Amino acid sequence: MKDIASGDRQSSPFGTVAVLGAGSWGTALARVLSRNGRAVRLWARRPALAQEIAATGRNSQYLPGIELGETLHATASLAEALDGAEAVLMVTPSATLREMCRAAAPHMPPGIPIALCAKGIELGSGLLLSEVAAQELPGHPIGAISGPTFARETALGHPTAATVAFPFTYADRLAPQSSAAARMAMSVGGHGFRPYVSDDLVGVEVGGAVKNVIAIACGMMSGAGFAENTRAALIARGVDEMKALAEALGGQRETVTGLSGAGDLTLTCSSTTSRNMALGTQLGEGIARADCFGGRPVVVEGEVNARSVIDLARQIEVPMPICETVNAVLHEGADLERSFSALWTRPIEAEPRALTLSLDHPAPTVPLPFGVSS
């Protein structure tokens, strides 16, 4: 990417931004934009929620106690949310992205940039979310915003950093300050929210999709009684799985070591504030899936994406043993203890990729000490 000379550092933010999705993350991003002076149109699927936000200036269901700002307008009408928008943030679950794009298409102003804020790979097609959006919304620059961001902390203005990624055209490289990525970064940046710009959309998307699956693995082992050694090993080797998949799809391994990969993974694996970590923890404790989260129907992106990530990895022959283990437990009826014991006793490999090595594990039949207190 071209360095921006000192005389070319000015970039103009988007004045009016539509945020499609009024869950916790969509509402937090709408708050960020409003705090930065943008005119925000926050679309909620349920009219009752839109009415509540419009009447009270708060979203009591997803971000209770947080004022959302005077420049935010909530609506349940896609036509109203998108009318006059200069840019769009799509913050609906990955499994509903295609449906959301089709619903928004008739109302989408021509050519405006769209930043995807969900994380995942489409089940069945194996497409990255940007590819899904590009199919349904041709003619729009498609990018992503991703990073280590818990919604409530972001909305409260805690120092937070994230990556804004869009593919760069030739014109973008000549004048990067005018690119969709730079203008989107200027729109969300400020008041504690620090964006970084990337032209590696593939690397950013892969990091976001895979980290949720690794977080479930960390939760499973934490819930089973293991502690920091285990979590650190899963994080480090999880980053390696991210790198392998990103590179195979044309992304950059370096991207995965940044905010949208290692950064997001570290956060998601560090707290049960993450629904992925929380699900894994409950399963590791022996709670049946139907009884997790008190029996409430909570959408967990990593649960959905465990299957889609592995389907894609198998198709392009990228080994991802941690993700394979999580998918086996979640979707193939595998026993958690036996599966993780098998993961730990696979043949010994070299960590530098340049060194080719595979050794039989010295104790492949010895199970991990499940049930031993940490």
C-alpha positions, 0 to 999 in steps of 0.5 A: 500500500502506498504511503500517504505523503504529509500533504495528502493525509486528509480524508473525508468521512461519510456523513450519513451511514446506515447500520443494518442490525440492531443487536449489541454489535450493530448498536455499539457501532451506531453509537461509535458513529453517532459519537463521531458526529455522523448521521446514523440510521439504525435498522432493527428487524423488529418494529418494537425494538426500533420504536423503543430506540427511537423513543428512549435513545437506548437499546435496553435489550442489547446494550442497557443503560447506554445513551445512543446519541442525538444523531441516531435515528432508529427504524424498522424500514430498510427503505428509510434506513438506506435513503440518502446513505453514503455508506452501509455497515451490515451487522446481521448474523453471517447465516442471514447475510445473503437474505439481508443483502437481497432484502436491502438491494432494492433500496441500496443507493448505487455504488456506495461502500458496504462494510460487513461486520459479521464474521464467518463463511457461508455454509454450503457454498464455502464463500467468504461473506464478502463474496456472498455480498458481492453476488447479491449487491454487485457494483458496490465496494465490499469490505469488513470491519473486524477486530478485538471488540466487545460491544459494550466496551466499544459503546462505552468508549473504552480504548478499542482498535479494529481493522477496516479492510477493503480491496484496493483498486489502482485508483485507491493505491494512487490516492489511498486517502480517498479509498473506501477503507480510508473514508470508512476508517475516518467515519468510525475513528475517534473518541477511543475507537482507533481504526487501522486500514488494510487492503487484505480483505481475505486475511481479515475475513478468515481471521474473523471466521476461524477465531470463533471456532478456536474460542469454542475450543478454548472454552471447552478445555477451560470448562473441562478444568484445564487452565492457562497452558492449554489456552495459550497453546490453542491460541498459538496453534489456532493462529497457525490454522488461520494463517494456513487457510488465509494463505490458501485463499490468497490472503496474507499470513501477516494479516492474521497476526494483526487485530483481526486475527491474533488480536480478536482471537486473544480477546474472544478466548479470554472471557465468557463475555464472548458467546463462543467462549461461553458455549465452549465452557458450558459444553466442557462442563458437561452441560448439554447443548440444549441446556446451554445459556439457560436453554435460551436460543442464543446464536453462536457464530463459531458453532455455525462456522465450525461446519462451514470452515471445515467444509472449506478446509477439507475442500481445499485440503488445508489441515485444521486439526483444532477446528476439526475437533470442535466441528466433530464435537459440535456436529458429528457426535464426537466425545469431547474428552476423547476428541481433545485427547486425540488432538493432543496426541497427533503425530509430532510436527515441526513448527517452522513450515520449512522443516518437514517432520512427522513423528509418532507421538510417544504416548498416543493412547494416554488420555488427557487428565480430564477431571483433574482440578486446575 
